Amino acid sequence: MPLRIRRRSNVAVIEIHGVIGNHVKIPDFSRLIDSVAVNPRLKALLLDIDSPGGSATGSEVLHRAIQRVAEDKPVYAYVRGLGASGGYYLACAAAKVYALPTAMVGSIGVIYLRPVIEQLLSKVGVEFSVYKSGEFKDMTGFWRSPTDRESVKFQELIDEIFDNFVKVVAHGRSLEEVAVREIATGEMMTAQRGIGAGLVDVIGDFKDALEAAAEAGGCKPTPRFIRPGRSLGQRIFSRTAMGQQSGGQALLEGLGRMMAGGIYYLEPGHIAGGDFST
């Protein structure tokens, strides 16, 4: 009689640590989340969140992937240190949000970055000749400030995306939209205060969240960390870059990437911290 190896059921743990779109690569993490949905041995998903947010589009992609998991399996979120903006956006796909009392949550809002270096170009004697097909075709151009009509267009765009953020929080947290808008000022709050605002369910640590997710999934609280793999080349170059890149270089690179502009669900203190592309 053949010997059967009984494989243990686990709680999948995915760490959302860092800027979404930089440290949290959207294609990689989207595949990780999808793999949890189809793996029968993974009975629940626990999101370990420590993120200031990042790309608005990237946050939406991952949120929808988490929602697909939640259709068949319990999904819980644990905010380790920071669950801000896009980081909190992902937590809204979970059935329950656990957090340390000193963790920070919130920063519900949208920010658009549009670098303007008109004065710098003028000082070095550089001018741009622009030929365009429509009035607003170059409204994101860094070589000039926006017109009043363009500023109105920008604000309409931000308001539309902000409305989507509010709806996601209201639906995910079972709150009225009016209540969400009252706290969606972009401010952050402690998890302890977040309980009163409806943003957090339970004050607890990773073990508490893991045990709750396991109970909901009907399995033992055994975590299985699901992380993106890295090739040998990636590991070697990563170590080399860490050894050579100074803090100043990292800041300059982050500022350089900002020149492309973009729309983010991001706590502003981390704007220059990396690449927010999807």
N, C-alpha and C positions, 0 to 999 in steps of 0.2 A: 504494500500500500504506500503510495507516494506521500512524502512528508510535506504538509502544507505550512507555509509561513504566513502567520496571521499578521497583517500590516495594521499598525495602529492609526486610528483617526486622530487628526490634529486640528489645531486652530492656526490658520495661516496668518502670519504677521508681516505686513508690508510697512516699511519705514519711509515716511514722507518727511525727509530731513533736508532742509535747505530750500533754495529758491526754485519754484516750479518753472521748468524750462531751462534750468542750468544744472543744478545738482540733481534735480528730479527730471530726468529726460522723459519727455512725453511718450515717444514711441515705445521705449523700454518699459516704462511703468504701466502703460496701457496694456501691453502684452502680459505683464505679470498679473495684473488684475483679472484679465480674461482667463488666464490659466487657472486661477482659483475657482472661477465659475464652473469650469468643466472637470475639475478634479474631484472624484467622489470621496476621496479620503480626507479632503479638507472640508470640515463641517461648518466652519465659521471663519469670518475674516475680521481681524483686528488691525485698524490703521493706527500706527504709532506716529503721531504728528508733531513735528517741531519745525514749522515753516512760516516765513513771513508772507507767503503767497508768491505771485509771479505773473506769468502770462495769463491773460484773461481767457484766451482760446484754449490754452493748455489745461487750465483749471476746469474748463467746461468738458473737455475730452475725458479727463480722468473722473470727474464727477459722474458722467453718464456711464462710464465703465463700472464704477462702484455700484451705481443703481442697478445695473444688470445682475451683479452678484447678489444684491439684496433681494432680488425677486425670488431666489431659491434658498438663500442661506442668510443667517444672521450676520449683520455687519455692525461692529462697534468701533468707536473712535476713542483714542487716548491722547490727550494733549500733554506732551511731556514738558515743553517750555513755552512754545509760541504757536498759537493757532490763529494766525492773523490773515485777514483778507482771503486770498485764494486758498490758504491753508485751512481756514475755517469753512470756506466754500465746500471743500472735500468732506469735512466733518458732518456737514448737513445731509450727506447721503447715508449716514449711519443711524441705526435705531436709537442708540444711546451714546452720549458723549461723557467720558470720564476725563478728569483733569486734576493735576496737582493744585493745591490751593494757591500757590505762587505763580502758576502758569498764567499767561496772558492770552486773551481771546478777543475777537472782534475785529476792529479796523475794517468794518463793512463799508465798502465803497470802491470807486473806480478812479484811477488816475491816468491821465494822458500826458505823455512826455513829448514835447515838441521843441527841440533845441533851436535857438535862434542865434546865429553868429554874424549878424548883419554888421555890427560895429567893428568886429574883428576883421572882416573882409574889407571893410572900408579903409581901415588903418593900413593894411598891406597893399591897397590899391587893386583889389580884385572886385570885378563887377560881373553879374550874370545877365545874359540876354535870354529871355524866356519867351518862347512861342508856344501857345497852348490852344487846345480845341474848345475849352470851356472855361468859364469864370473861376471855377473851383479846382481846376486840374492841378494847380501847384500850391494848394492851400496848406500842404504839409512841408513845403520847402523850407529849408533851414537858412536860406539866404535873405529872408526878410521877415518882418513881423506880420501876423495875420491882420486882415482888415476887420472892420466891425462885423460885416456880413459873414465872414469866415468864422469869427469867434462865436457867433450865434449857431452856425452849423456844427462847430465842435461841441458846444454845450448840448445841443440836441442829441448828438451821437452819444455823449457821456451819459445823459439822462436815460436814454433808451437802454443802454447796457446796465446802468445802475438799477433800473426797474427790474431787469432780469435777475440781478443779484438779490434784490429784496424778495422777489417771488420764490427764489430757491430757498432762502432762509426761512421764510414764512411757511412754506410747504414742508420742508425738512424738519422744522422744529415745532410744527403745529401751532404757529403763532399768527395773529392777525397782522396783515401788512402794515396797518397803522402803527402797531406796537413796534414792528421791526424798524420802520422809518424813524421812530423816535430815538432809537439807539444807533441808527446807521449814519452817524456823523463822521465816521472815519476814526473815531477814538477807540483805544484799546481799554480793556478792563481786566481785573484779576478774575480767575475762574470762580472764586468765592462770590464775587459780585455778579458774575455771569449766571449763576444759578438763579438769582432773583430776576434777571432779565430774560431767562428762558433759553440762554445759549448753552448752558452746561446742565447735565442731569445729576452727576454724582462726583463728589470730591473723593479722589482715590489715586492709587499709583498703578503702575503697569500690571502688577500681580492681581489687583482688584479687577481691572478691566479684562484681563485674560480669563480669570475665573468666571466672570459674568458671561463673556462670549462663549466659553466652553459649555456652560450650563445651558445657554440658549441653543447651542448646536448639538447638545446631547452627546458630548465627548469629554474626555479628560482634558484638563488645562495644560496640555503639552504644546508649546509653541513650535511652529515650523516657519522659520524666517525665509521669506521669499524675496530674494535680491537679484538684481540684474547681474548677469555674468560679464566678465571682462576678459578679453583676449590677453595673451602674454605681452603683445606689443603695447596694449593700452596700459597694462600694469607698469611696464618699464618706463614708458613716456610719462606716466602720471607721477612716478617717483622722481624722475628727472626734473619735471616742471616744478614740483613741490620744493625741490632743493635749490632751484635757481631763481624762482620768481619771488621778488620782494613784495611787501605790502603795497608799496608805491606803484609797482608795475601792475599789480592786480587792479588797483584803483583806476589807473589810466586806461587799462583795457576795458574795464566796466564802463567808464565814461565814454570811451570810443564807441562801444556798442549802443550806448544811449543815443548817439547821433542819428540812428535810424528811426527814432521815435517809436511810439507804440502805445497800446492800451493795456493796462495791467490791473489785476486784483492784487495789489502789493502794498505792504506797509512801507511808507516812503523812506524810512531810515535805511532800507536795504536796496535803494534804487541803483546805486553804483556797484552792487555786489556781484554782478555777473550778467550772463547772457540769458535773456528771457524768451528767446525764440522757442517755437514749438518743434 
